[in-house]
């Protein structure tokens, strides 16, 4: 049984016997199920090349997740743990990164718009003077 659990409440967000984590996320997105506070640490979170526009990953544990070339336009990653995540080539236009932990994340080639610069720099713990 593959399932995604809300680590705050312990409740199952979505589950299926025959689906991978990647397919479960696709099912959740299709059915507009929030992935806020989801725990992805127990499985390899492979989101490469996925369209994840406007998905709510607020507070999710996505440490080490692979988002290479994914489209996270307008997604909420507020307070998410993205430590060591692969974000190469990811589209973050309009994404909410406030309070996200991007320690050790690989952001080479990431696409953001001008209004997102300050939020991204703060998420990377860069001091703005």
MMTF fields as JSON, N, C-alpha, C and O atoms, coordinates in Angstrom:
{
  "mmtfVersion": "1.0.0",
  "mmtfProducer": "UNKNOWN",
  "numBonds": 515,
  "numAtoms": 516,
  "numGroups": 129,
  "numChains": 1,
  "numModels": 1,
  "chainsPerModel": [1],
  "groupsPerChain": [129],
  "chainIdList": ["A"],
  "bondAtomList": [4, 2, 8, 6, 12, 10, 16, 14, 20, 18, 24, 22, 28, 26, 32, 30, 36, 34, 40, 38, 44, 42, 48, 46, 52, 50, 56, 54, 60, 58, 64, 62, 68, 66, 72, 70, 76, 74, 80, 78, 84, 82, 88, 86, 92, 90, 96, 94, 100, 98, 104, 102, 108, 106, 112, 110, 116, 114, 120, 118, 124, 122, 128, 126, 132, 130, 136, 134, 140, 138, 144, 142, 148, 146, 152, 150, 156, 154, 160, 158, 164, 162, 168, 166, 172, 170, 176, 174, 180, 178, 184, 182, 188, 186, 192, 190, 196, 194, 200, 198, 204, 202, 208, 206, 212, 210, 216, 214, 220, 218, 224, 222, 228, 226, 232, 230, 236, 234, 240, 238, 244, 242, 248, 246, 252, 250, 256, 254, 260, 258, 264, 262, 268, 266, 272, 270, 276, 274, 280, 278, 284, 282, 288, 286, 292, 290, 296, 294, 300, 298, 304, 302, 308, 306, 312, 310, 316, 314, 320, 318, 324, 322, 328, 326, 332, 330, 336, 334, 340, 338, 344, 342, 348, 346, 352, 350, 356, 354, 360, 358, 364, 362, 368, 366, 372, 370, 376, 374, 380, 378, 384, 382, 388, 386, 392, 390, 396, 394, 400, 398, 404, 402, 408, 406, 412, 410, 416, 414, 420, 418, 424, 422, 428, 426, 432, 430, 436, 434, 440, 438, 444, 442, 448, 446, 452, 450, 456, 454, 460, 458, 464, 462, 468, 466, 472, 470, 476, 474, 480, 478, 484, 482, 488, 486, 492, 490, 496, 494, 500, 498, 504, 502, 508, 506, 512, 510],
  "bondOrderList": [1, 1, 1, 1, 1, 1, 1, 1, 1, 1, 1, 1, 1, 1, 1, 1, 1, 1, 1, 1, 1, 1, 1, 1, 1, 1, 1, 1, 1, 1, 1, 1, 1, 1, 1, 1, 1, 1, 1, 1, 1, 1, 1, 1, 1, 1, 1, 1, 1, 1, 1, 1, 1, 1, 1, 1, 1, 1, 1, 1, 1, 1, 1, 1, 1, 1, 1, 1, 1, 1, 1, 1, 1, 1, 1, 1, 1, 1, 1, 1, 1, 1, 1, 1, 1, 1, 1, 1, 1, 1, 1, 1, 1, 1, 1, 1, 1, 1, 1, 1, 1, 1, 1, 1, 1, 1, 1, 1, 1, 1, 1, 1, 1, 1, 1, 1, 1, 1, 1, 1, 1, 1, 1, 1, 1, 1, 1, 1],
  "groupList": [{"groupName": "UNK", "atomNameList": ["N", "CA", "C", "O"], "elementList": ["N", "C", "C", "O"], "formalChargeList": [0, 0, 0, 0], "bondAtomList": [1, 0, 2, 1, 3, 2], "bondOrderList": [1, 1, 2], "singleLetterCode": "X", "chemCompType": "L-PEPTIDE LINKING"}],
  "groupTypeList": [0, 0, 0, 0, 0, 0, 0, 0, 0, 0, 0, 0, 0, 0, 0, 0, 0, 0, 0, 0, 0, 0, 0, 0, 0, 0, 0, 0, 0, 0, 0, 0, 0, 0, 0, 0, 0, 0, 0, 0, 0, 0, 0, 0, 0, 0, 0, 0, 0, 0, 0, 0, 0, 0, 0, 0, 0, 0, 0, 0, 0, 0, 0, 0, 0, 0, 0, 0, 0, 0, 0, 0, 0, 0, 0, 0, 0, 0, 0, 0, 0, 0, 0, 0, 0, 0, 0, 0, 0, 0, 0, 0, 0, 0, 0, 0, 0, 0, 0, 0, 0, 0, 0, 0, 0, 0, 0, 0, 0, 0, 0, 0, 0, 0, 0, 0, 0, 0, 0, 0, 0, 0, 0, 0, 0, 0, 0, 0, 0],
  "groupIdList": [1, 2, 3, 4, 5, 6, 7, 8, 9, 10, 11, 12, 13, 14, 15, 16, 17, 18, 19, 20, 21, 22, 23, 24, 25, 26, 27, 28, 29, 30, 31, 32, 33, 34, 35, 36, 37, 38, 39, 40, 41, 42, 43, 44, 45, 46, 47, 48, 49, 50, 51, 52, 53, 54, 55, 56, 57, 58, 59, 60, 61, 62, 63, 64, 65, 66, 67, 68, 69, 70, 71, 72, 73, 74, 75, 76, 77, 78, 79, 80, 81, 82, 83, 84, 85, 86, 87, 88, 89, 90, 91, 92, 93, 94, 95, 96, 97, 98, 99, 100, 101, 102, 103, 104, 105, 106, 107, 108, 109, 110, 111, 112, 113, 114, 115, 116, 117, 118, 119, 120, 121, 122, 123, 124, 125, 126, 127, 128, 129],
  "secStructList": [7, 3, 3, 3, 3, 3, 6, 6, 6, 7, 7, 3, 3, 3, 3, 3, 1, 1, 7, 7, 2, 2, 2, 2, 2, 2, 2, 2, 2, 2, 6, 6, 7, 7, 7, 6, 6, 3, 3, 7, 6, 6, 1, 7, 7, 5, 7, 6, 6, 7, 5, 7, 6, 6, 7, 5, 7, 6, 6, 7, 5, 7, 6, 6, 7, 5, 7, 6, 6, 7, 5, 7, 6, 6, 7, 5, 7, 6, 6, 7, 5, 7, 6, 6, 7, 5, 7, 6, 6, 7, 5, 7, 6, 6, 7, 5, 7, 6, 6, 7, 5, 7, 6, 6, 7, 5, 7, 6, 6, 7, 5, 7, 7, 4, 4, 4, 2, 2, 2, 2, 2, 2, 2, 6, 6, 7, 7, 7, 7],
  "xCoordList": [0.855, 0.0, 0.896, 1.729, 0.723, 1.441, 0.51, -0.64, 1.018, 0.175, 1.017, 2.207, 0.36, 0.961, 0.24, -0.989, 1.03, 0.476, 0.743, 1.803, -0.218, -0.054, 0.722, 0.22, 1.961, 2.787, 2.332, 2.774, 1.464, 0.943, -0.187, -0.251, -1.07, -2.252, -2.13, -2.848, -1.216, -1.087, -2.124, -2.124, -3.011, -4.067, -3.527, -2.589, -4.124, -3.758, -4.389, -5.592, -3.569, -4.055, -4.6, -5.694, -3.824, -4.222, -3.469, -2.319, -4.131, -3.475, -4.012, -5.117, -3.199, -3.614, -2.653, -1.452, -3.154, -2.322, -1.369, -0.258, -1.79, -1.049, -0.294, 0.287, -0.288, 0.331, 1.648, 1.821, 2.566, 3.813, 3.54, 2.457, 4.51, 4.361, 4.081, 3.208, 4.81, 4.625, 3.188, 2.581, 2.649, 1.277, 0.25, -0.805, 0.566, -0.334, -0.429, -1.51, 0.711, 0.707, -0.129, -0.914, 0.037, -0.754, -2.246, -3.053, -2.605, -4.003, -4.491, -5.603, -3.661, -4.032, -4.233, -5.198, -3.314, -3.413, -4.68, -5.413, -4.932, -6.121, -7.407, -8.363, -7.414, -8.603, -8.571, -9.387, -7.607, -7.465, -7.366, -7.959, -6.611, -6.363, -5.105, -4.066, -5.192, -4.048, -2.983, -3.296, -1.731, -0.61, 0.123, 1.282, -0.574, 0.012, 0.374, -0.413, 1.571, 2.113, 2.291, 2.349, 2.378, 2.609, 4.035, 4.959, 4.204, 5.515, 5.974, 5.422, 6.999, 7.536, 8.884, 9.575, 9.27, 10.609, 10.747, 11.865, 9.664, 9.754, 9.846, 10.039, 9.712, 9.772, 10.51, 10.579, 11.059, 11.739, 10.694, 9.862, 10.747, 9.773, 10.278, 11.121, 9.77, 10.194, 9.12, 8.076, 9.414, 8.479, 9.07, 8.603, 10.088, 10.762, 9.774, 8.955, 9.885, 9.114, 7.597, 6.834, 7.15, 5.711, 5.148, 5.838, 3.894, 3.163, 2.508, 1.528, 3.067, 2.579, 2.11, 2.234, 1.569, 1.092, 0.02, -0.917, 0.185, -0.782, -1.004, -1.995, -0.115, -0.244, 0.165, 1.113, -0.542, -0.251, 0.652, 0.202, 1.957, 2.939, 3.315, 4.385, 2.461, 2.762, 3.163, 2.441, 4.327, 4.779, 5.141, 5.434, 5.13, 5.432, 6.898, 7.757, 7.185, 8.556, 9.014, 8.71, 9.756, 10.202, 11.723, 12.325, 12.337, 13.79, 14.313, 13.903, 15.237, 15.85, 14.973, 15.367, 13.803, 12.889, 13.5, 14.302, 13.117, 13.616, 12.518, 11.549, 12.698, 11.764, 12.391, 11.901, 13.442, 14.18, 13.22, 12.467, 13.263, 12.479, 10.962, 10.205, 10.518, 9.077, 8.537, 9.287, 7.25, 6.597, 5.82, 4.763, 6.365, 5.738, 5.17, 5.115, 4.752, 4.165, 2.987, 2.051, 3.043, 1.957, 1.784, 0.825, 2.699, 2.586, 2.916, 3.674, 2.345, 2.676, 3.658, 3.337, 4.869, 5.902, 6.228, 7.31, 5.277, 5.458, 5.754, 4.962, 6.923, 7.316, 7.704, 7.884, 7.836, 8.193, 9.671, 10.493, 10.006, 11.389, 11.874, 11.529, 12.683, 13.236, 14.749, 15.469, 15.213, 16.648, 17.194, 16.696, 18.24, 18.882, 18.055, 18.418, 16.961, 16.098, 16.763, 17.544, 16.453, 16.949, 15.904, 14.858, 16.209, 15.31, 15.914, 15.58, 16.805, 17.427, 16.38, 15.594, 16.386, 15.498, 14.036, 13.187, 13.717, 12.332, 11.762, 12.487, 10.483, 9.813, 9.11, 8.197, 9.551, 9.02, 8.315, 8.197, 7.852, 7.195, 5.93, 5.027, 5.884, 4.725, 4.6, 3.597, 5.599, 5.555, 5.792, 6.583, 5.119, 5.272, 6.324, 6.086, 7.499, 8.606, 8.861, 9.88, 7.953, 8.168, 8.348, 7.514, 9.457, 9.734, 10.195, 10.388, 10.378, 10.848, 12.32, 13.089, 12.714, 14.109, 14.717, 14.398, 15.601, 16.252, 17.727, 18.515, 18.107, 19.496, 19.982, 19.385, 21.062, 21.651, 20.859, 21.227, 19.776, 18.982, 19.749, 20.458, 19.61, 20.268, 19.265, 18.315, 19.487, 18.57, 19.148, 18.658, 20.173, 20.764, 19.716, 19.02, 19.62, 18.704, 17.25, 16.377, 16.973, 15.588, 15.079, 15.848, 13.793, 13.181, 12.251, 11.325, 12.515, 11.651, 11.386, 12.088, 10.377, 10.179, 10.755, 11.093, 10.862, 11.501, 10.88, 11.604, 9.579, 8.919, 9.21, 8.968, 9.726, 10.019, 11.455, 11.805, 12.28, 13.703, 13.942, 14.705, 13.306, 13.539, 13.112, 13.824, 11.966, 11.481, 12.455, 12.752, 12.956, 13.902, 15.202, 15.74, 15.707, 16.946, 16.781, 17.687, 15.659, 15.403, 15.311, 15.818, 14.676, 14.557, 15.932, 16.147, 16.848, 18.224, 19.094, 20.299, 18.472, 19.149, 20.238, 21.292, 19.967, 20.868, 20.442, 19.268, 21.398, 21.081, 21.007, 21.908, 19.934, 19.741, 20.01, 19.368, 20.983, 21.319, 21.13, 21.362],
  "yCoordList": [-1.177, 0.0, 1.234, 1.406, 2.072, 3.338, 4.435, 4.519, 5.285, 6.375, 7.58, 7.473, 8.73, 9.985, 10.395, 10.451, 10.686, 10.983, 12.428, 12.971, 13.053, 14.381, 14.172, 13.538, 14.708, 14.436, 15.177, 14.843, 16.169, 16.875, 16.096, 16.01, 15.534, 14.854, 13.342, 12.647, 12.823, 11.377, 10.777, 9.568, 11.609, 11.121, 10.859, 11.516, 9.906, 9.596, 10.633, 10.885, 11.225, 12.216, 11.505, 11.808, 10.559, 9.794, 8.462, 8.407, 7.38, 6.078, 5.219, 5.432, 4.244, 3.318, 2.136, 2.322, 0.947, -0.258, -0.329, -0.844, 0.181, -0.063, 1.142, 1.05, 2.27, 3.475, 3.807, 3.54, 4.39, 4.891, 6.249, 6.807, 6.781, 8.11, 9.129, 9.983, 9.046, 9.981, 9.925, 10.962, 8.719, 8.557, 9.024, 9.548, 8.828, 9.31, 10.831, 11.393, 11.498, 12.964, 13.405, 14.347, 12.73, 13.055, 12.907, 13.743, 11.846, 11.614, 12.733, 13.235, 13.115, 14.183, 15.503, 16.221, 15.824, 17.067, 17.058, 18.046, 15.944, 15.823, 16.023, 16.63, 15.503, 15.593, 16.791, 16.9, 17.694, 18.929, 18.659, 19.367, 17.63, 17.297, 18.032, 17.936, 18.765, 19.505, 18.543, 17.544, 18.85, 18.062, 18.805, 18.516, 19.771, 20.52, 19.556, 18.681, 19.729, 18.926, 17.454, 16.602, 17.162, 15.777, 15.365, 16.175, 14.112, 13.566, 12.681, 11.607, 13.157, 12.401, 11.767, 11.284, 11.762, 11.292, 9.775, 9.274, 9.039, 7.583, 6.962, 5.753, 7.765, 7.249, 8.238, 9.427, 7.751, 8.629, 9.497, 8.997, 10.799, 11.729, 12.219, 13.114, 11.639, 11.942, 12.776, 12.269, 14.089, 15.011, 15.584, 16.608, 14.927, 15.428, 15.637, 14.773, 16.817, 17.188, 17.234, 17.284, 17.218, 17.227, 18.641, 19.611, 18.744, 19.998, 20.048, 19.352, 20.882, 21.002, 22.422, 22.93, 23.055, 24.428, 24.509, 23.712, 25.495, 25.81, 24.695, 24.729, 23.721, 22.663, 23.211, 23.99, 22.808, 23.248, 22.236, 21.179, 22.588, 21.787, 22.486, 22.221, 23.37, 24.124, 23.191, 22.25, 23.464, 22.695, 21.25, 20.498, 20.841, 19.445, 19.125, 19.997, 17.88, 17.42, 16.816, 15.667, 17.626, 17.246, 17.155, 17.358, 16.849, 16.779, 15.783, 14.623, 16.265, 15.42, 15.103, 14.298, 15.706, 15.428, 15.892, 16.826, 15.239, 15.572, 16.293, 15.682, 17.614, 18.445, 18.912, 19.87, 18.272, 18.706, 19.001, 18.13, 20.243, 20.712, 20.65, 20.623, 20.626, 20.639, 22.065, 23.031, 22.187, 23.491, 23.699, 23.103, 24.562, 24.884, 26.294, 26.957, 26.747, 28.075, 28.217, 27.417, 29.237, 29.523, 28.533, 28.634, 27.575, 26.575, 27.191, 28.157, 26.63, 27.064, 26.072, 24.903, 26.568, 25.784, 26.449, 26.267, 27.213, 27.995, 27.06, 26.178, 27.283, 26.486, 25.055, 24.251, 24.715, 23.349, 23.08, 23.994, 21.84, 21.422, 20.88, 19.77, 21.69, 21.31, 21.12, 21.255, 20.807, 20.638, 19.565, 18.439, 19.933, 18.995, 18.621, 17.695, 19.315, 18.989, 19.367, 20.317, 18.626, 18.926, 19.796, 19.312, 21.09, 22.06, 22.638, 23.752, 21.877, 22.352, 22.539, 21.637, 23.723, 24.008, 24.139, 24.198, 24.187, 24.276, 25.668, 26.66, 25.745, 27.031, 27.389, 26.691, 28.497, 28.933, 30.28, 30.991, 30.64, 31.926, 31.986, 31.163, 32.962, 33.141, 32.129, 32.125, 31.27, 30.278, 30.96, 31.9, 30.497, 31.045, 30.224, 29.073, 30.83, 30.149, 30.685, 30.362, 31.495, 32.076, 30.981, 30.088, 31.084, 30.143, 28.773, 27.891, 28.565, 27.261, 27.078, 28.04, 25.849, 25.522, 24.998, 23.896, 25.804, 25.427, 25.105, 25.162, 24.765, 24.433, 23.303, 22.227, 23.556, 22.525, 22.182, 21.256, 22.902, 22.635, 23.111, 24.115, 22.403, 22.762, 23.519, 22.936, 24.825, 25.703, 26.162, 27.128, 25.488, 25.892, 25.872, 24.877, 26.994, 27.089, 27.309, 27.293, 27.515, 27.757, 29.068, 30.011, 29.123, 30.308, 30.958, 30.327, 32.237, 33.014, 34.349, 34.72, 35.084, 36.424, 37.439, 37.095, 38.679, 39.711, 39.857, 40.059, 39.761, 39.965, 38.831, 38.983, 37.696, 36.559, 36.559, 35.727, 37.473, 37.459, 37.569, 36.785, 38.524, 38.743, 37.528, 37.116, 36.954, 35.775, 34.618, 33.922, 34.407, 33.328, 33.553, 32.623, 34.774, 35.07, 34.843, 34.314, 35.229, 34.998, 33.507, 33.049, 32.749, 31.302, 30.626, 29.587, 31.232, 30.733, 31.284, 31.036, 32.041, 32.652, 33.642, 33.745, 34.364, 35.405, 36.712, 37.079, 37.42, 38.71, 39.785, 39.914, 40.545, 41.621, 42.943, 43.275, 43.699, 44.981, 46.122, 47.279],
  "zCoordList": [0.0, 0.0, 0.0, 0.89, -0.983, -1.051, -0.574, -1.006, 0.331, 0.802, 1.173, 1.468, 1.148, 1.568, 2.834, 2.878, 3.877, 5.198, 5.576, 5.265, 6.247, 6.827, 8.116, 9.044, 8.187, 9.35, 10.597, 11.696, 10.462, 11.64, 12.302, 13.528, 11.498, 12.046, 12.02, 12.739, 11.186, 11.033, 10.11, 9.874, 9.585, 8.699, 7.293, 6.842, 6.625, 5.247, 4.323, 4.386, 3.471, 2.509, 1.278, 0.803, 0.773, -0.409, -0.367, 0.068, -0.825, -0.837, -1.977, -2.475, -2.375, -3.42, -3.4, -3.203, -3.596, -3.587, -4.769, -4.64, -5.912, -7.142, -7.698, -8.78, -6.987, -7.527, -6.831, -5.642, -7.587, -7.017, -6.376, -6.548, -5.643, -5.051, -6.151, -5.996, -7.256, -8.377, -8.896, -9.161, -9.039, -9.534, -8.499, -8.858, -7.2, -6.154, -6.172, -5.999, -6.383, -6.454, -7.648, -7.546, -8.769, -9.965, -9.662, -10.068, -8.951, -8.565, -7.638, -7.798, -6.678, -5.743, -6.479, -6.22, -7.403, -8.17, -9.018, -9.06, -9.688, -10.543, -9.745, -10.227, -8.515, -7.668, -6.721, -5.806, -6.962, -6.164, -4.668, -3.854, -4.322, -2.924, -2.482, -3.136, -1.377, -0.865, -0.353, 0.295, -0.646, -0.146, 0.966, 1.264, 1.579, 2.685, 3.808, 4.169, 4.354, 5.456, 5.11, 5.998, 3.828, 3.408, 3.734, 3.658, 4.094, 4.421, 3.271, 3.031, 2.565, 1.428, 1.762, 0.865, 3.04, 3.404, 3.357, 3.237, 3.446, 3.477, 2.085, 1.957, 1.062, -0.314, -1.194, -0.881, -2.292, -3.228, -3.925, -4.682, -3.661, -4.229, -5.589, -5.656, -6.649, -8.013, -8.705, -9.116, -8.821, -9.469, -10.758, -11.258, -11.289, -12.491, -13.636, -13.951, -14.246, -15.443, -15.207, -16.172, -13.954, -13.659, -13.718, -13.405, -14.121, -14.061, -12.679, -12.418, -11.802, -10.431, -10.158, -9.043, -11.194, -11.056, -9.979, -9.946, -9.096, -8.042, -7.017, -6.287, -6.945, -5.95, -4.586, -4.484, -3.549, -2.189, -1.492, -1.05, -1.404, -0.683, 0.625, 1.172, 1.136, 2.35, 3.484, 3.813, 4.08, 5.227, 4.942, 5.872, 3.684, 3.338, 3.588, 3.462, 3.942, 4.119, 2.799, 2.48, 2.037, 0.695, 0.634, -0.421, 1.77, 1.836, 0.801, 0.774, -0.06, -1.073, -2.27, -3.114, -2.372, -3.493, -4.816, -4.845, -5.894, -7.233, -8.021, -8.474, -8.171, -8.927, -10.242, -10.841, -10.697, -11.882, -13.046, -13.482, -13.538, -14.681, -14.469, -15.44, -13.223, -12.941, -13.039, -12.901, -13.275, -13.335, -12.04, -11.832, -11.165, -9.884, -9.897, -8.862, -11.064, -11.192, -10.23, -10.259, -9.383, -8.461, -7.323, -6.558, -7.199, -6.129, -4.772, -4.686, -3.725, -2.371, -1.766, -1.549, -1.497, -0.828, 0.502, 1.061, 0.988, 2.21, 3.389, 3.721, 4.01, 5.163, 4.837, 5.751, 3.57, 3.178, 3.442, 3.372, 3.743, 3.91, 2.57, 2.168, 1.889, 0.586, 0.682, -0.307, 1.882, 2.101, 1.17, 1.14, 0.4, -0.505, -1.722, -2.447, -1.963, -3.114, -4.432, -4.492, -5.477, -6.821, -7.513, -7.946, -7.609, -8.227, -9.503, -9.905, -10.138, -11.374, -12.468, -12.757, -13.066, -14.186, -13.823, -14.712, -12.535, -12.096, -12.365, -12.29, -12.673, -12.884, -11.58, -11.139, -10.966, -9.674, -9.784, -8.786, -10.957, -11.158, -10.304, -10.45, -9.42, -8.56, -7.435, -6.722, -7.259, -6.184, -4.84, -4.751, -3.805, -2.455, -1.727, -1.359, -1.52, -0.852, 0.551, 1.161, 1.063, 2.388, 3.441, 3.593, 4.155, 5.231, 4.783, 5.62, 3.484, 2.992, 3.331, 3.311, 3.641, 3.906, 2.612, 2.165, 2.012, 0.759, 0.971, 0.028, 2.206, 2.518, 1.619, 1.577, 0.907, 0.06, -1.18, -1.903, -1.45, -2.662, -3.892, -3.832, -4.992, -6.253, -7.115, -7.638, -7.256, -7.998, -9.335, -9.919, -9.821, -11.104, -12.208, -12.41, -12.918, -14.045, -13.662, -14.53, -12.375, -11.942, -12.532, -12.715, -12.826, -13.423, -12.407, -11.896, -12.124, -11.234, -11.901, -12.842, -11.426, -11.962, -10.978, -9.845, -11.415, -10.599, -9.222, -8.248, -9.112, -7.828, -6.841, -5.643, -7.327, -6.455, -5.93, -5.093, -6.408, -6.058, -4.56, -3.995, -3.916, -2.493, -1.679, -0.764, -2.001, -1.284, -1.439, -0.469, -2.656, -2.908, -2.148, -1.547, -2.17, -1.458, 0.039, 0.683, 0.596, 2.02, 2.316, 3.341, 1.44, 1.629, 1.586, 2.21, 0.845, 0.765, 1.883, 1.923, 2.802, 3.945, 3.495, 4.123, 2.402, 1.923, 2.555, 2.507, 3.149, 3.764, 2.686, 1.858, 2.708, 1.735, 2.441, 3.438, 1.899, 2.536, 1.561, 1.911]
}
